[in-house]
Amino acid sequence: RLRKADGFDVALEMVASGNARWYQKYAADQAAEERAAFSQAEDNAKRQNLGLWSAANVAPWDWRAARRGK
């Protein structure tokens, strides 16, 4: 993951602000605390309709899967 020199977690901030999704498929590689932080950040962004969550949209992995099926 991308972190600034001061330890700021850019990926977590992107999820929290609604500018990225948390790809849970790879969450097993994360520590329990990190999974909880990302899950909570995404849930909060959804509840507040931030960024990606401000309009109806399709997750990138779902869009790709649908395209493969055509």
Secondary structure as the mmCIF struct_conf table of DSSP 4:
data_model
#
loop_
_struct_conf.conf_type_id
_struct_conf.id
_struct_conf.beg_label_comp_id
_struct_conf.beg_label_asym_id
_struct_conf.beg_label_seq_id
_struct_conf.end_label_comp_id
_struct_conf.end_label_asym_id
_struct_conf.end_label_seq_id
STRN STRN1 ARG A 3 ARG A 3
TURN_TY1_P TURN_TY1_P1 ALA A 5 ASP A 6
STRN STRN2 ASP A 9 ASP A 9
HELX_RH_AL_P HELX_RH_AL_P1 VAL A 10 ALA A 16
TURN_TY1_P TURN_TY1_P2 SER A 17 GLY A 18
BEND BEND1 ASN A 19 ALA A 20
HELX_RH_3T_P HELX_RH_3T_P1 GLN A 24 ASP A 29
BEND BEND2 GLN A 30 GLN A 30
HELX_RH_AL_P HELX_RH_AL_P2 ALA A 32 ARG A 47
TURN_TY1_P TURN_TY1_P3 GLN A 48 ASN A 49
HELX_RH_3T_P HELX_RH_3T_P2 GLY A 51 SER A 54
BEND BEND3 ALA A 55 ALA A 55
HELX_RH_AL_P HELX_RH_AL_P3 PRO A 60 ARG A 68
TURN_TY1_P TURN_TY1_P4 GLY A 69 GLY A 69
#
